[in-house]
Amino acid sequence: MAVKLKTRNELRVLREAARIVAEIFALLPEQVRPGVSTADLDAFVERELHKRGARPSFKGYGQPPFPASICVAVNEQIVHGIPSPRQILREGDVIGIDIGAYYRGFHGDACVTYPVGRISAEAERLLRVTKECLYLGIEQARAGNRVGDIGHAIQVHAEGQGYGVVRTLFGHGVGRRLHEDPSIPHFGEPGEGLKLREGMVFTIEPMINQGTYEWRELSDGWTIVTADGKLSAQFEHSVAITNNGPEILTRLA
């Protein structure tokens, strides 16, 4: 595993890329409402990225090339859904929006799951617990700890609430490339795995399902959905390991 520790100058630009992501997330609550299509949200985010001198990290990424600026995940979708003018948000939906910003040679990456209008108490609970999982994982992202400490904190909390933790989709290093080492599982044993060091930058992005942790991929080659059709939620931040503890790059100060 070739983990590249970020220099002070690299971290400075990473902060700028991540701040762009955070600024756009601050604008999105007004955009996420019944009657809006996921293509509308995609166009909005791409415009806001360009306004800030950035471009979407995801567009053209992978094989087959991802065709949009954001990844969306509505209801039973876990990750990597492709925005569409035919996908219209309805009252009671939940939608995960994943944004990547490529700026001055570096990537910022984060995800937020939003309620669409009024949602059920069960959906509210899923979103709350998933967000708690993210911050419990971040709390463990400290120099000297290990990757397993992050995953264990997330797994214990999610499974303690009766939820499934997606096992085969991980957080990842982020920097000049969108996906770098190390991989960050959202489950694991404390004290196991790679030791965390100052200068590492990676995402923590738990995907938490109402039911089974198992999933399947749709025929578009990208969209991943829960195997049992139940709801899923995701929250993600890009985090830097510093000598003062974890620094959340994709959060507005």
Beta strands, then each sheet from edge to edge (+ up, - down):
strand 1: 55-56
strand 2: 70-74
strand 3: 77-79
strand 4: 94-103
strand 5: 106-115
strand 6: 164-165
strand 7: 171-173
strand 8: 180-184
strand 9: 201-204
strand 10: 207-209
strand 11: 215-217
strand 12: 224-226
strand 13: 232-234
strand 14: 237-242
strand 15: 245-248
sheet 1: 1+ 4- 2+
sheet 2: 1+ 4- 5+
sheet 3: 3+ 12- 11+
sheet 4: 6+ 10- 13+
sheet 5: 7+ 8-
sheet 6: 9+ 14- 15+
end
